[in-house]
């Protein structure tokens, strides 16, 4: 398992500057045959190595068996490609047919008119069973353009070597337990100030929002009473349950965990593999010490029995607007969301596209915790300008100041103004 889930949320601003392409999402054909050709080759772009070889073979074999005269070619891209290279290719006359993108990247491509409206396929692809936070990010003006591919949410890891009590049932209990575990050299809750992914969970759990849309205008909500409550709870964590530097980020969280310097570690589910990596690996884990009896749970919510809303990372898939085989591309997407395909994904530890496919996940505590967290996950605002918010670093910069003890209300009000300036351009 690689480490890309922590990074898939960032969409390069350069990718949003596409010359010669519509500035609004399209909902029709591209002037070609729309998939009426009797033979041809369908091109599917996937990113990195997360898609198992067995799934790739299943897609190719199934598609070619169901579409006589057609072949399917899979091309593996990198996350770096999803910026300028993707935009150039999707806007060209030689566009790929189906593409994988990071879930929060979808809005930027939709806004540029690069994805096909597939609303008519929604129910056949899974309807309400699709991961809804991904559907939200794949939707614009009530039309669906990108669907979930797979997900991985943040869960809370802990070791009985450090935390020996009962798992906390609520977020308040979680914070209290973290404060109780803190020492001069150990974070009860590992909380680097720049980690905005985990910070959002405190806002959402307390009923707050990042931003809401009113007509064509975005209203940032970090200064709402509910969000302030969440940020104050987070500041309590920063100051009283944490020793991570305020200006540090969320990278390589297994390092302090494997050093015994972390009680609760809220991190993407794939961090399991970093913790369990061999002690003599290039990036060593701690399988014989703090990872020996590794435990995990969803971040608890405000009420016992509820998981807190957490940020979901992962990928979506879409049909290129300029595909010259749109109907065949839709058929490939249907296979990629099918039980047979997603079963392979799930068996490899990836949270599947549909909640009904969670049954295919391995029967272990960490995978179950990830599936429960993903089901309760939330998405960032579905705005094509959200990439600008991420690139500006206004959220992590504000969180650093909160972690340093700054006035939460004042900082939140300043943050809202900055976010609104970007979202309402």
For each residue, the residues with C-beta under 8 A, 3 or more apart:
1: 50 270 272 273 349
2: 48 49 50 270
3: 6 7 270 274
4: 7 8 47 48 50 79
5: 8 152 268 270 313 314
6: 3 197 250 251 268 313
7: 3 4 10 79
8: 4 5 79 102 103 104 105 313 314 315
9: 102 103 104 197 311 313 380 390
10: 7 102 104 387 390 391
11: 15 16 82 83 102 104 105 108 387 390
12: 15 16 82 83 84 387 391
13: 16 17 387 388 391
14: 17 83 84
15: 11 12 18 82 83 84 86 87 108 387
16: 11 12 13 87 108 111 112 384 387
17: 13 14
18: 15 21 87 91 112 114
19:
20: 91
21: 18 91 112 113 114
22: 25 26 112 113
23: 111 112 113
24: 111 113
25: 22 110 111 113 115 117 140 141 143 145
26: 22 113 116 117 321
27: 117 143
28: 117
29: 32 34 326
30: 34 321 322 323 324 326
31:
32: 29 324
33: 36 37 324 325
34: 29 30 326 327
35: 323 324 325 326 327 328 329 330
36: 33 327
37: 33 40 324 325
38: 69
39: 69 70
40: 37 69 70 71 324 325 328
41: 70 71 72 73
42: 63 70 71 72 73 97 98 325 328 329 332
43: 72 73 75 96 97 98
44: 59 72 73 74 75 96 97 98 99 332
45: 74 75 76 77 96 98 99 100
46: 51 56 74 75 76 77 100
47: 4 50 76 77 78 79 81 82 100 101 315
48: 2 4 51 76 77 78 79
49: 2 76
50: 1 2 4 47 150 315 350
51: 46 48 55 56 100 345
52: 55 56 344 345 348
53: 56 57
54: 57 58 344
55: 51 52 58 59 341 344 345 348
56: 46 51 52 53 59 60 74
57: 53 54 60 61
58: 54 55 61 62 335 340 341 344
59: 44 55 56 62 63 72 74 332 335 336 341
60: 56 57 63 64 72 74
61: 57 58 64 65
62: 58 59 65 66 335 338 340 341
63: 42 59 60 66 67 70 72 331 332 335
64: 60 61 67 70 71 72
65: 61 62
66: 62 63 331 335
67: 63 64 70 328 331
68:
69: 38 39 40
70: 39 40 41 42 63 64 67 328
71: 40 41 42 64
72: 41 42 43 44 59 60 63 64 332
73: 41 42 43 44
74: 44 45 46 56 59 60
75: 43 44 45 46 96
76: 45 46 47 48 49
77: 45 46 47 48 81 82 85 86 100
78: 47 48 81 82
79: 4 7 8 47 48 82 102
80: 83 85
81: 47 77 78 85 86
82: 11 12 15 47 77 78 79 85 86 101 102 105
83: 11 12 14 15 80 86 87
84: 12 14 15 87 88
85: 77 80 81 82 88 89
86: 15 77 81 82 83 89 90 99 101 109
87: 15 16 18 83 84 90 91 109 112 114
88: 84 85 91 92
89: 85 86 92 94 95 96
90: 86 87 95 96 99 109 114 320 321 322
91: 18 20 21 87 88 95 112 114 322
92: 88 89 95 322
93: 322
94: 89
95: 89 90 91 92 320 321 322 323 324
96: 43 44 45 75 89 90 99 320 323
97: 42 43 44 319 320 323 324 325 326 328 329 332
98: 42 43 44 45 317 318 319 320 323 329 332 333 336
99: 44 45 86 90 96 317 318 320
100: 45 46 47 51 77 149 315 316 317
101: 47 82 86 105 106 109 146 315 316 317 318
102: 8 9 10 11 79 82 105 106 313 314 315 316
103: 8 9 106 133 134 137 138 148 151 312 313 314 315 316 379
104: 8 9 10 11 107 137 379 380 386 387 390
105: 8 11 82 101 102 108 109 316 387
106: 101 102 103 109 110 115 137 138 145 146 316 318
107: 104 110 111 137 140 382 383 384 386 387
108: 11 15 16 105 111 112 384 387
109: 86 87 90 101 105 106 112 114 115 145 146 318
110: 25 106 107 113 114 115 138 140 145 146 384
111: 16 23 24 25 107 108 140 384
112: 16 18 21 22 23 87 91 108 109
113: 21 22 23 24 25 26 110 321
114: 18 21 87 90 91 109 110 320 321 322
115: 25 106 109 110 145 146 318 319 320 321
116: 26 145 318 319 320 321 323 326 329
117: 25 26 27 28 120 143 144 145
118: 121 122 125 144 145 147 318 319 330 333
119: 122 142 143 144
120: 117
121: 118 124 125 144 330 333 334
122: 118 119 125 126 127 130 144 147
123: 126 127
124: 121 334
125: 118 121 122 130 147 333 334 337
126: 122 123 129 130 147 337 353 354 356
127: 122 123 130
128: 132
129: 126 354 355 356
130: 122 125 126 127 134 135 147 148 337 353 354 355
131: 134 135 148 151 312 314 351 353 354 355 374 377
132: 128 135 136
133: 103 136 137 312 377 378 379
134: 103 130 131 137 138 146 147 148 151 312 314 316 353 379
135: 130 131 132 138 139 144 147 148
136: 132 133 139 379 382
137: 103 104 106 107 133 134 146 316 379 380 382
138: 103 106 110 134 135 144 145 146 147 148 316 318
139: 135 136 142 143 144 145 382
140: 25 107 110 111 143 145 382 384
141: 25
142: 119 139
143: 25 27 117 119 139 140
144: 117 118 119 121 122 135 138 139 147
145: 25 106 109 110 115 116 117 118 138 139 140 318
146: 101 106 109 110 115 134 137 138 316 317 318
147: 118 122 125 126 130 134 135 138 144 316 317 318 333 337 353
148: 103 130 131 134 135 138 151 314 315 316 317 337 353 354
149: 100 314 315 316 317 336 353
150: 50 314 315 342 345 350 351 352 353
151: 103 131 134 148 312 313 314 315 350 351 353 374 377
152: 5 268 269 270 312 313 314 350 351 370 374
153: 268 269 310 311 312 313 351 370 373 374 377
154: 197 198 201 266 267 268 269 299 310 311 373
155: 266 267 268 269 296 297 298 299 366 369 370 373
156: 174 264 265 266 296 297 298 299 369
157: 257 264 265 266 267 271 272 275 294 295 296 366
158: 162 163 263 264 265 295 296 297
159: 162 163 257 290 291 292 293 294 295
160: 163 164 293 295
161: 260 289 290 292 293
162: 158 159 181 186 260 262 263 290
163: 158 159 160 177 181 263 264
164: 160
165: 177
166:
167: 295 297
168: 171 173 174 176 177 300
169: 173 300 304 305
170: 173 174 300 301 302 303 304
171: 168 174 175 202 205 233 299 300 301 302 308
172: 175 176 302
173: 168 169 170 176 177 300
174: 156 168 170 171 177 178 189 264 299 300
175: 171 172 178 179 189 233 236 237 241
176: 168 172 173 179 180
177: 163 165 168 173 174 180 181 188 263 264
178: 174 175 181 182 187 188 189 237 241 242 263 264
179: 175 176 182 188 236 237 240 241
180: 176 177 188
181: 162 163 177 178 186 188 241 263 264
182: 178 179 186 187 188 240 241 242 243 263
183: 186 243
184: 243
185: 243 261
186: 162 181 182 183 243 260 261 262 263
187: 178 182 190 191 241 242 243 244 256 261 262 263
188: 177 178 179 180 181 182 241 242 263 264
189: 174 175 178 237 241 242 263 264 266
190: 187 242 244 253 256 257 261 262 263 264 265 266
191: 187 195 198 234 237 238 241 242 244 403
192: 195 244 245 246 248 249 250
193: 238 244 245 246 247 248 396 399 400 402 403 404
194: 247 248 249 250 396 399 400
195: 191 192 198 199 249 250 396 399
196: 199 200 395 396 399
197: 6 9 154 200 250 311 313
198: 154 191 195 201 202 250 266 310 311
199: 195 196 202 203 231 234 395 399
200: 196 197 203 204 210 310 311 378 380
201: 154 198 204 205 266 299 308 309 310 311
202: 171 198 199 205 206 230 231 233 234 237
203: 199 200 206 208 209 210 222 226 227 230 231 234
204: 200 201 207 208 209 230 308 309 310 378
205: 171 201 202 230 299 301 302 308 309
206: 202 203 226 227 229 230 233 302
207: 204 226 229 230
208: 203 204 221 222 224 226 227 228 229 230 231
209: 203 204 212 221 224 226 227
210: 200 203 220 221 222 380 381 419
211: 218 219 220 221 381 383 419 420 423
212: 209 218 219 221 381
213: 216 217 218 219 381 383
214: 217 218 219
215:
216: 213
217: 213 214 424
218: 211 212 213 214 381 383 419 420 423 424
219: 211 212 213 214 420
220: 210 211 223 415 416 417 419 420 423
221: 208 209 210 211 212 224 227 416
222: 203 208 210 227 228 231 398 412 415 416 419
223: 220 227 228 409 412 413 415 416
224: 208 209 221 227 228
225: 228 229
226: 203 206 207 208 209 229 230
227: 203 206 208 209 221 222 223 224 230 231 412
228: 208 222 223 224 225 231 232 408 409 412
229: 206 207 208 225 226 232 233
230: 202 203 204 205 206 207 208 226 227 233 234
231: 199 202 203 208 222 227 228 234 235 402 408 412
232: 228 229 235 236 408
233: 171 175 202 206 229 230 236 237
234: 191 199 202 203 230 231 237 238 399 402
235: 231 232 238 239 402 403 405 408
236: 175 179 232 233 239 240 241
237: 175 178 179 189 191 202 233 234 240 241 242
238: 191 193 234 235 241 242 246 402 403
239: 235 236 242 403 405
240: 179 182 236 237
241: 175 178 179 181 182 187 188 189 191 236 237 238
242: 178 182 187 188 189 190 191 237 238 239 403
243: 182 183 184 185 186 187 261
244: 187 190 191 192 193 248 256
245: 192 193 248
246: 192 193 238 400 403 404
247: 193 194 400
248: 192 193 194 244 245
249: 192 194 195 396
250: 6 192 194 195 197 198 253 267
251: 6
252: 255 274 283
253: 190 250 256 257 262 265 267 271 274
254: 257 258 271 274 275 277 285 286
255: 252 258 259
256: 187 190 244 253 259 261 262 265
257: 157 159 190 253 254 261 262 265 275 286 290
258: 254 255 275 284 285 286 289 290 291
259: 255 256 262
260: 161 162 186 289 290
261: 185 186 187 190 243 256 257
262: 162 186 187 190 253 256 257 259 265
263: 158 162 163 177 178 181 182 186 187 188 189 190
264: 156 157 158 163 174 177 178 181 188 189 190
265: 156 157 158 190 253 256 257 262 271
266: 154 155 156 157 189 190 198 201 299 310
267: 154 155 157 250 253 271
268: 5 6 152 153 154 155 271 313
269: 152 153 154 155 272 296 349 351 366 367 369 370 373
270: 1 2 3 5 152 273 274 349
271: 157 253 254 265 267 268 274 275
272: 1 157 269 275 276 294 296 366
273: 1 270 276 277 285
274: 3 252 253 254 270 271 277 283 285
275: 157 254 257 258 271 272 285 286 287 290 291 294
276: 272 273 285 287 291 294
277: 254 273 274 281 283 284 285 287
278: 281 284 285 287
279: 284 285 286 287 288
280: 284
281: 277 278 284 285
282:
283: 252 274 277
284: 258 277 278 279 280 281
285: 254 258 273 274 275 276 277 278 279 281 291
286: 254 257 258 275 279 289 290 291 292
287: 275 276 277 278 279 291 292
288: 279 291 292
289: 161 258 260 286 292
290: 159 161 162 257 258 260 275 286 294
291: 159 258 275 276 285 286 287 288 294
292: 159 161 286 287 288 289
293: 159 160 161
294: 157 159 272 275 276 290 291 366
295: 157 158 159 160 167 365
296: 155 156 157 158 269 272 365 366 369 370
297: 155 156 158 167 300 369
298: 155 156 307 308 310 369 372 373 376
299: 154 155 156 171 174 201 205 266 307 308 310 373
300: 168 169 170 171 173 174 297 304 306 307 308
301: 170 171 205 306 307 308 309 376
302: 170 171 172 205 206 306 308
303: 170 306
304: 169 170 300
305: 169
306: 300 301 302 303 376
307: 298 299 300 301 310 372 373 375 376
308: 171 201 204 205 298 299 300 301 302 376
309: 201 204 205 301 376 377 378
310: 153 154 198 200 201 204 266 298 299 307 373 376 377 378
311: 9 153 154 197 198 200 201 377 378 379 380
312: 103 131 133 134 151 152 153 374 377 378 379
313: 5 6 8 9 102 103 151 152 153 197 268
314: 5 8 102 103 131 134 148 149 150 151 152 351
315: 8 47 50 100 101 102 103 148 149 150 151
316: 100 101 102 103 105 106 134 137 138 146 147 148 149
317: 98 99 100 101 146 147 148 149 333 336
318: 98 99 101 106 109 115 116 118 138 145 146 147 333
319: 97 98 115 116 118 323 326 329 330 333
320: 90 95 96 97 98 99 114 115 116 323 329
321: 26 30 90 95 113 114 115 116
322: 30 90 91 92 93 95 114
323: 30 35 95 96 97 98 116 319 320 326 329
324: 30 32 33 35 37 40 95 97
325: 33 35 37 40 42 97 328 329
326: 29 30 34 35 97 116 319 323 329 330
327: 34 35 36 330 331
328: 35 40 42 67 70 97 325 331 332
329: 35 42 97 98 116 319 320 323 325 326 332 333
330: 35 118 121 319 326 327 333 334
331: 63 66 67 327 328 334 335
332: 42 44 59 63 72 97 98 328 329 335 336
333: 98 118 121 125 147 317 318 319 329 330 336 337
334: 121 124 125 330 331 337 338
335: 58 59 62 63 66 331 332 338 340 341
336: 59 98 149 317 332 333 341 342 353
337: 125 126 130 147 148 333 334 341 342 353 354
338: 62 334 335 341 342
339: 342 343 357 360
340: 58 62 335 343 344
341: 55 58 59 62 335 336 337 338 344 345
342: 150 336 337 338 339 345 346 352 353 354 357 360
343: 339 340 346 347 352 357 360
344: 52 54 55 58 340 341 347 348
345: 51 52 55 150 341 342 348 350 352 353
346: 342 343 349 350 351 352 357 358 360 361 362
347: 343 344 360 361 362
348: 52 55 344 345
349: 1 269 270 346 361 362 367
350: 50 150 151 152 345 346
351: 131 150 151 152 153 269 314 346 358 361 370 371 374
352: 150 342 343 345 346 357 358 360 361
353: 126 130 131 134 147 148 149 150 151 336 337 342 345 357
354: 126 129 130 131 148 337 342 357
355: 129 130 131 358 375
356: 126 129 359
357: 339 342 343 346 352 353 354 360
358: 346 351 352 355 361 371 375
359: 356
360: 339 342 343 346 347 352 357
361: 346 347 349 351 352 358 367 368 371
362: 346 347 349 367
363: 367 368
364: 367 368
365: 295 296 368 369
366: 155 157 269 272 294 296 369 370
367: 269 349 361 362 363 364 370 371
368: 361 363 364 365 371 372
369: 155 156 269 296 297 298 365 366 372 373
370: 152 153 155 269 296 351 366 367 373 374
371: 351 358 361 367 368 374 375
372: 298 307 368 369 375 376
373: 153 154 155 269 298 299 307 310 369 370 376 377
374: 131 151 152 153 312 351 370 371 377
375: 307 355 358 371 372
376: 298 301 306 307 308 309 310 372 373
377: 131 133 151 153 309 310 311 312 373 374
378: 133 200 204 309 310 311 312
379: 103 104 133 134 136 137 311 312 382
380: 9 104 137 200 210 311 386 389
381: 210 211 212 213 218 386 423
382: 107 136 137 139 140 379 386
383: 107 211 213 218 386 423
384: 16 107 108 110 111 140 387
385: 388 389 422 423 424 425
386: 104 107 380 381 382 383 389 390 423
387: 10 11 12 13 15 16 104 105 107 108 384 390 391
388: 13 385 391 392 422 423 425
389: 380 385 386 392 394 395 419 422 423
390: 9 10 11 104 386 387 393 395
391: 10 12 13 387 388
392: 388 389 418 422
393: 390 396 397
394: 389 397 398 415 418 419 422
395: 196 199 389 390 398 399 415 419
396: 193 194 195 196 249 393 399 400
397: 393 394 400 401
398: 222 394 395 401 402 411 412 414 415
399: 193 194 195 196 199 234 395 396 402 403
400: 193 194 246 247 396 397 403 404
401: 397 398 404 406 411
402: 193 231 234 235 238 398 399 405 406 408 411
403: 191 193 235 238 239 242 246 399 400
404: 193 246 400 401
405: 235 239 402
406: 401 402 410 411
407: 410 411
408: 228 231 232 235 402 411 412
409: 223 228 412 413
410: 406 407 413 414
411: 398 401 402 406 407 408 414 415
412: 222 223 227 228 231 398 408 409 415 416
413: 223 409 410 416 417
414: 398 410 411 417 418
415: 220 222 223 394 395 398 411 412 418 419
416: 220 221 222 223 412 413 419 420
417: 220 413 414 420 421
418: 392 394 414 415 421 422
419: 210 211 218 220 222 389 394 395 415 416 422 423
420: 211 218 219 220 416 417 423 424
421: 417 418 424 425
422: 385 388 389 392 394 418 419 425
423: 211 218 220 381 383 385 386 388 389 419 420
424: 217 218 385 420 421
425: 385 388 421 422
